[in-house]
Amino acid sequence: MRLTFLGAAGEVTGSCFLIETPQVRFLVDCGMFQGGREADRKNREAFDCGPETIDFVLLTHAHIDHSGLLPRLAMLGFRGPIYTTAATADLLAVMLKDSAYIQEKEAEWQIRSADYDEEILPHPSVRCVFRDAGHILGSAIIELGLTSGNRHRKLVFSGDLGQPGHPVIKDPAPVHQADVLLLESTYGNRLHRNMADTLDELVHAINDTLLRKGGNIIVPAFTVGRTQDLLFLLIDLYRQGKIGEMDIYVDSPMALAATEITLKHTRLLDEEMSDAMKWLRHNSGKPRIHFVQSVEESMRLNSIRKGAVIISASGMCDAGRIKYHLKYNLGRPECSILITGFQAVGTLGRRLVDGVRSVKIFNENVPVRAEIYTIGGLSAHADQADLLAWLSHFDPPPARTFLVHGEPSICAILADAIRQKLNWNASIPVQSATVEI
C-alpha cells in the first residue's frame, strides 16, 4: 500500500493524494493550485500518474483547491465515479460549471453521494465513511479502511477542519482511531480571535465605514462557504440591532445558486443559523440583499460611492469581479477591505494583508489607502488549539501523522506543538513524495 502526496504538501492549495494497492488506485481530492505563475504551471503539469488508471475519486468538499482539477483529470482520461456528500455534490454542479477549466468530459462523470456516517464501498477492498468536518456545507473528514491480502489499514483524511463553535456550520466530528492520519495545518501556528471579539470587530468595521466615514466595504470571499457565512452573520447582526440597514451586494454569478443549495440543506446548519433563517422568512427585505448576476450589473456597482457592502469572488483577490471592486475602492481612505479568509502566498489578498502600499490591478498601479481589516476569527479553518483538541480524541495516537495543507514553517510549528502537548511525532511531506503505508 502506497500514499503519494500530489498536492497540498508544503503549501495550502492543490489538495490531492494518490492511494495505491495491488487491487486499486484512487485519489482523495483533486484540487487546483492557487497563487501566481508557479500555481499555473503546476495546474498545467498535473497528473503524470495515469489518470485513465484511476478507479475513483473521493472528495472532502467543494472548494476549488480540493476539487478544481477534476475537469482536467477527466480531460486526461479519468472515467471513474466521484464519491462525496450530497451537499458537496450539489455545490460541485455549480462550481465546476462556472469554472474556466470545465471540459465537455464532465458529462461522463458519475457523482455518487453519501450521507454523513454512512459506510460506502467504492471498491471491494475499500470502506469509506464521511464525517462532518465543520468547514463548509457538506465538508467531510474521510475515514478509509483498506484491505490488501492479510493487511488492513485505516487512513483518515481530515480535509479542512472548521472551528468548533463557529456559527452557521456544525462542529467537526471527533475521530478516535487511525493507522495513518493526514491533518490540515492551514492555521497550525496561531490562535483565532474568539467569536465574540470577532463579531465586535465586524460590527465596528461596518458601522465605522458606512456611517462615520461614508464609504464602501469590499469583502473578497469564496463563493461557496464564506459568502453564505457572511450573509447569515449580517442577517443575524441586523436582527440583533447591532448594524443598521444597508445594501449588501453579492457579486458572483454562482453565489445565488450556492446560497439556494445551502438553504436546501438546512439540517446541516447549526441551531443559531437555523433560527436566523426562520427570522428572515418572516422579515423579508431587511437587510437589503442583492444578488448581482450580469457583467453590466457588476460594472454599475463601481459607481456607488458610499453605503454598500460588496461581497465578491475570488476569495484571494486573484481573479474575477473582486479585482474591479478593489480597483475602484482601494485608493479611497473612506472605504474598507475586509479580509475574512486564508490568503495564499503569491496572491493579491496576501499582499494586502502584508501591508503593501500599492498594488497593480489590470496593469494599473493602485494606491492602498482603504483600511484593511483582517478578521481572522471568521475563518472556516481550525486554529492550533482546535487542531490539538481534535487530535486529542485519538486513542492510541496514529502510527503515522502527516501535516498537509499548510506552509512549511507553519507545519513545523504545529509538528512541534503536537510533539510537546500530545507526545507524538508528525511528519511534513514534500510534493510528489511516496510513502509505504
C-alpha positions in Angstrom: 0.0 0.0 0.0 1.4 3.4 -1.0 0.4 7.0 -0.5 1.7 9.8 -2.8 1.3 13.5 -2.0 0.4 15.1 -5.3 -0.5 18.4 -3.8 -1.0 20.4 -0.6 2.4 19.2 0.6 4.4 22.2 1.8 1.6 24.6 0.7 -2.1 25.3 1.3 -3.6 24.6 -2.1 -3.8 21.8 -4.6 -5.0 19.1 -2.2 -4.6 15.7 -3.9 -3.4 12.3 -2.6 -3.0 9.1 -4.5 -3.6 5.8 -2.8 -2.4 2.6 -4.4 -2.7 -1.1 -3.5 -2.3 -4.2 -5.8 -6.1 -4.1 -6.1 -7.0 -0.4 -6.6 -5.7 3.1 -7.4 -7.7 6.2 -6.3 -7.5 9.8 -5.4 -8.6 11.7 -2.3 -9.3 15.2 -3.5 -8.4 16.7 -6.9 -7.6 20.3 -6.1 -6.4 23.3 -8.1 -3.2 25.1 -7.1 -3.6 28.8 -6.4 -1.2 31.7 -6.1 0.7 33.1 -9.1 2.6 31.7 -12.1 4.0 28.7 -10.2 0.5 27.6 -9.4 -0.5 27.9 -13.1 2.5 25.8 -14.1 1.5 23.1 -11.5 -2.0 23.0 -12.8 -0.9 22.6 -16.4 1.6 19.8 -15.4 -0.7 17.9 -13.0 -1.4 14.2 -13.3 1.5 12.2 -14.6 0.1 9.4 -12.5 -2.0 7.9 -15.3 -5.5 9.4 -14.9 -7.0 6.7 -17.1 -6.0 4.1 -14.5 -7.6 5.9 -11.5 -10.5 3.8 -10.3 -12.4 6.6 -8.4 -12.1 9.9 -6.6 -13.1 10.7 -3.0 -13.8 14.4 -2.3 -13.7 16.1 1.1 -15.5 19.2 -0.1 -16.3 21.6 -2.9 -13.7 24.3 -2.6 -11.7 24.7 -5.8 -8.4 23.9 -4.0 -9.9 20.5 -3.3 -12.0 19.9 -6.5 -10.9 22.3 -9.2 -8.8 19.9 -11.3 -11.5 17.3 -11.7 -12.2 18.6 -15.3 -8.5 18.3 -16.1 -8.4 14.8 -14.7 -11.4 13.9 -16.9 -9.8 15.5 -20.0 -6.7 13.3 -19.4 -8.7 10.1 -19.4 -10.3 9.6 -16.0 -13.7 7.8 -16.4 -14.4 6.6 -12.8 -17.0 7.7 -10.3 -16.6 10.5 -7.8 -17.8 9.9 -4.2 -18.7 12.7 -1.8 -21.5 14.0 0.4 -24.9 15.1 -1.0 -24.3 18.8 -0.3 -20.9 18.7 -1.9 -22.3 17.0 -5.0 -24.9 19.8 -5.3 -22.2 22.5 -4.9 -19.9 20.9 -7.5 -22.6 21.2 -10.1 -22.4 25.0 -9.6 -18.7 25.5 -9.0 -17.3 23.4 -11.8 -19.8 24.6 -14.4 -18.7 28.1 -13.6 -15.0 27.2 -13.8 -12.9 28.2 -16.7 -11.4 24.8 -16.5 -14.5 22.9 -17.4 -14.5 20.4 -20.3 -17.1 18.5 -22.2 -15.9 15.4 -20.4 -18.0 16.5 -17.4 -21.0 14.8 -19.0 -19.3 11.5 -18.4 -18.7 11.9 -14.7 -20.7 9.9 -12.2 -21.0 11.8 -8.9 -22.3 9.4 -6.2 -23.3 11.0 -2.9 -23.5 9.6 0.6 -24.8 10.9 4.0 -22.6 11.6 6.9 -21.7 8.5 8.9 -22.9 6.1 6.2 -20.4 3.4 5.1 -19.9 3.0 1.4 -17.8 0.5 -0.6 -16.3 2.3 -3.6 -14.3 -0.9 -4.2 -14.4 -4.4 -2.6 -11.2 -3.6 -0.8 -12.1 -0.1 0.3 -14.5 1.0 3.0 -15.3 4.7 3.3 -17.2 6.9 5.8 -17.7 10.6 5.5 -17.8 12.5 8.9 -18.8 16.2 9.3 -15.7 18.4 9.1 -17.5 21.6 10.1 -15.7 23.6 7.5 -18.3 24.5 4.8 -21.6 23.0 3.8 -21.1 19.3 3.0 -17.4 19.2 4.1 -16.1 15.9 5.3 -13.4 14.1 7.1 -12.8 10.8 5.2 -12.2 7.6 7.1 -10.9 4.8 4.9 -10.5 1.1 5.6 -8.0 -0.5 3.1 -7.5 -4.3 2.7 -4.8 -5.9 0.7 -4.2 -9.6 1.3 -4.0 -10.0 5.0 -3.0 -6.4 5.6 -5.6 -3.9 6.9 -5.0 -0.2 7.3 -7.2 2.7 8.5 -6.5 6.0 6.9 -8.1 9.3 8.0 -8.0 12.5 5.9 -9.1 15.5 7.9 -9.9 17.6 4.9 -10.3 21.1 6.0 -11.5 21.2 9.6 -13.7 24.0 10.9 -13.7 25.9 14.1 -15.8 24.5 16.9 -18.5 26.9 18.0 -18.3 28.7 14.6 -21.8 30.0 13.6 -23.5 28.5 10.5 -22.0 25.0 10.3 -22.0 22.3 13.0 -18.7 21.4 14.8 -16.2 18.9 13.4 -16.9 15.3 14.3 -14.3 13.5 16.5 -12.4 10.6 15.2 -10.8 8.1 17.6 -8.5 5.8 15.7 -6.2 5.7 12.6 -3.1 4.0 11.4 -2.3 6.9 9.1 -3.6 10.4 9.5 -3.3 13.3 7.1 -4.1 16.5 9.0 -4.6 20.0 7.5 -2.4 22.7 9.1 -3.5 26.0 7.5 -3.6 27.9 10.8 -1.4 25.5 12.8 0.8 28.3 14.1 -1.8 30.6 15.6 -5.0 31.1 17.6 -8.0 32.8 16.1 -9.7 35.7 17.9 -12.7 34.5 19.9 -16.1 34.8 18.1 -17.5 37.5 20.4 -14.5 39.8 19.8 -14.6 38.9 16.1 -18.2 39.9 15.7 -17.5 43.1 17.6 -14.7 43.9 15.1 -17.0 43.2 12.2 -19.7 45.5 13.7 -17.1 48.2 14.2 -15.8 47.9 10.6 -19.3 48.1 9.2 -20.6 51.0 11.3 -17.3 53.0 11.1 -17.1 52.7 7.4 -20.7 53.1 6.4 -21.8 55.6 9.0 -18.8 57.6 10.1 -16.6 57.7 7.0 -19.3 57.3 4.4 -17.5 54.8 2.2 -18.0 51.2 0.9 -16.9 47.9 2.3 -15.4 45.4 -0.1 -15.2 41.7 1.0 -13.3 39.2 -1.0 -15.0 35.8 -0.3 -15.1 32.3 -1.6 -18.4 31.9 -3.3 -19.1 28.7 -1.5 -18.9 28.8 2.2 -17.6 32.2 3.2 -20.2 34.1 1.2 -23.1 32.3 2.9 -21.4 32.6 6.3 -21.1 36.4 5.8 -24.7 36.7 4.7 -26.1 34.8 7.6 -23.9 36.7 10.1 -25.0 40.1 8.6 -28.6 39.0 8.8 -28.2 37.9 12.5 -26.3 41.1 13.4 -29.1 43.2 11.8 -31.7 41.1 13.7 -29.9 41.9 16.9 -29.9 45.7 16.1 -26.0 45.8 16.1 -25.9 47.1 12.5 -28.4 49.2 10.6 -30.0 49.0 7.2 -27.6 48.7 4.3 -27.4 47.4 0.8 -25.5 44.1 0.5 -24.4 43.2 -3.0 -23.3 39.6 -3.6 -21.4 39.9 -6.9 -20.8 36.4 -8.1 -22.8 34.6 -10.8 -22.9 31.4 -8.9 -23.4 32.8 -5.4 -27.2 32.8 -5.7 -27.2 29.1 -6.7 -24.7 28.2 -3.9 -26.9 30.1 -1.4 -30.0 28.3 -2.6 -28.2 25.0 -2.1 -27.3 26.0 1.4 -30.9 26.7 2.2 -31.8 23.3 0.7 -29.6 21.6 3.3 -30.7 23.5 6.4 -30.4 20.3 8.5 -26.7 20.7 8.2 -26.7 24.2 9.7 -26.3 24.8 13.4 -29.2 25.9 15.6 -28.1 29.6 15.7 -28.3 30.0 12.0 -31.4 27.9 11.7 -33.1 30.5 14.0 -31.7 33.4 11.9 -33.2 31.9 8.7 -36.6 31.4 10.4 -36.5 35.1 11.3 -35.5 36.1 7.8 -38.5 34.3 6.3 -40.8 36.5 8.4 -38.9 39.7 7.7 -38.1 39.5 4.0 -36.5 42.6 2.5 -34.3 43.5 5.5 -31.4 43.8 5.4 -31.5 44.6 1.6 -29.6 41.8 -0.2 -29.0 42.0 -4.0 -27.5 39.1 -5.9 -25.7 40.5 -8.9 -25.7 38.3 -12.0 -24.7 40.1 -15.2 -21.5 41.9 -16.0 -23.4 45.1 -16.6 -24.9 45.0 -13.1 -21.5 44.3 -11.7 -20.0 47.3 -13.5 -22.7 49.6 -12.2 -21.5 48.8 -8.6 -18.3 50.7 -9.3 -20.3 53.9 -9.5 -21.6 53.5 -5.9 -19.6 55.8 -3.7 -20.9 55.0 -0.2 -23.2 52.8 1.8 -22.5 49.5 0.0 -21.2 46.1 1.3 -19.9 44.3 -1.8 -19.1 40.6 -1.3 -17.4 39.2 -4.4 -15.1 36.4 -5.5 -12.3 35.4 -5.7 -11.6 34.9 -2.0 -7.8 35.6 -2.5 -8.4 38.5 -4.8 -6.5 36.9 -7.7 -9.3 36.7 -10.3 -12.9 37.5 -11.0 -15.0 40.6 -10.3 -13.4 41.4 -6.9 -10.4 42.9 -8.8 -12.6 45.6 -10.3 -14.1 46.5 -6.9 -10.7 46.7 -5.4 -9.5 48.9 -8.3 -12.3 51.4 -7.7 -12.2 51.4 -3.8 -8.7 50.6 -2.6 -7.5 54.1 -3.2 -10.3 55.7 -1.1 -9.4 56.2 2.6 -13.1 56.3 3.5 -13.5 52.6 2.3 -12.6 49.4 4.0 -11.5 46.0 2.7 -12.5 43.0 4.9 -10.2 40.0 4.6 -12.1 37.1 6.2 -10.2 34.0 4.9 -6.8 32.5 4.3 -4.7 34.3 1.7 -2.1 32.1 0.0 1.5 33.2 -0.7 1.7 35.0 -4.0 -1.9 36.2 -4.1 -3.1 39.8 -4.2 -5.0 39.2 -1.0 -1.8 38.1 0.8 0.0 41.3 -0.3 -2.8 43.4 1.1 -2.7 41.5 4.4 1.1 42.0 4.5 0.6 45.8 4.3 1.7 46.7 0.7 1.2 50.4 -0.1 0.5 49.9 -3.8 -0.8 47.1 -6.0 -1.0 46.5 -9.7 -4.5 45.7 -10.9 -5.1 45.3 -14.7 -1.6 46.8 -15.3 -2.5 49.9 -13.4 -0.8 50.9 -10.1 -3.5 51.4 -7.4 -2.5 53.0 -4.1 -3.7 51.2 -1.0 -5.5 53.9 1.1 -8.5 52.0 2.2 -8.4 50.4 5.7 -7.6 46.7 5.6 -9.3 44.6 8.3 -8.1 41.1 8.8 -10.9 39.4 10.6 -9.3 36.0 11.3 -11.9 34.9 13.7 -14.3 34.3 10.9 -12.0 31.7 9.4 -13.6 28.4 8.4 -10.4 26.6 9.4 -9.5 25.3 12.9 -6.6 27.1 14.6 -3.8 25.4 16.5 -5.8 24.9 19.7 -8.7 23.5 17.7 -6.4 21.1 15.8 -4.8 19.9 19.0 -8.2 19.4 20.6 -9.4 17.3 17.7 -6.2 15.2 17.7 -6.7 14.5 21.4 -9.6 12.2 20.6 -7.2 9.7 19.1 -6.5 6.8 21.4 -4.0 5.5 20.7 -2.2 8.1 18.5 -2.0 7.3 14.8 1.1 5.2 13.9 1.9 7.9 11.3 0.7 11.5 11.1 1.4 13.7 8.1 0.8 17.5 8.2 -0.5 18.8 4.8 -2.4 21.9 3.5 0.0 24.3 5.2 3.0 26.4 4.5 6.3 24.6 5.6 7.1 27.0 8.5 3.5 26.6 9.9 3.6 22.8 9.6 6.9 22.8 11.5 5.3 24.9 14.3 2.3 22.6 14.5 4.5 19.5 14.5 6.4 20.9 17.5 3.2 21.7 19.3 1.9 18.1 18.7 5.2 16.7 20.0 5.2 18.9 23.1 1.5 18.7 24.0 0.4 15.3 22.8 3.7 13.4 22.8 3.7 12.0 19.3 5.6 12.8 16.1 4.2 14.3 12.9 5.9 14.3 9.5 5.9 17.1 6.9 5.8 15.5 3.4 7.1 17.2 0.3 5.5 17.4 -3.1 5.3 14.1 -5.0 6.7 12.1 -2.1 5.6 8.5 -1.9 5.4 6.5 1.4 4.6 2.9 2.2 1.7 2.6 4.5 
